[in-house]
């Protein structure tokens, strides 16, 4: 069964303290892996798409990487405004290409 | 602002009632997706339409139905509502079909449904 697992469930960091969020997946025929940011009560905001192992994408303090079994979202010198829930989703052929979502990592950055 | 609009923002209703949620996709997007997000289940895919036709179904209850109109806006109809249907309902849109490359989904602000 296709599955997406995100860890940790929650992460508290001090402002400026870099860290990484993990998204591991078990799917057949990965088409793409997506990262979204979601603020409380709001819709998910698209961040990155990764298509092949070894691919990396960056946006401001965020960098996403992909291997054959997992993806990491690295956050460098975070600021309080980076506090949000980060969601990972995968797209695979055996799920009719619909996104399979992880439960998210709630990130809290303390000033 | 993603360019996807949803109305209403909030909806409070009673068990057994029927409601309609509305979504307008980004300009140029042909696909619309509906999701349900509750505290204990995360984001659950419900249904997808592409250019007016149903293309995929996820965990959508028989009490729920949707359609996409010629102007590409979509409506999600929820009937015989139960307490457990209380959740955030999101609409997302994308340019092409689910399996296309570079076909990221962009989400609307959601409708918060409360069933009392």
Interface residues (C-beta under 8 A of the other chain):
Chain A: X31 X32 X34 X36 X41 X42 X43 X44 X45 X46 X49 X51 X87 X89 X91 X93 X96 X97 X98 X99 X101 X102 X103 X104
Chain B: X2 X4 X42 X43 X44 X45 X48 X56 X58 X88 X90 X92 X97 X98 X99 X101 X102 X104 X105 X106 X107 X108 X109 X110 X112
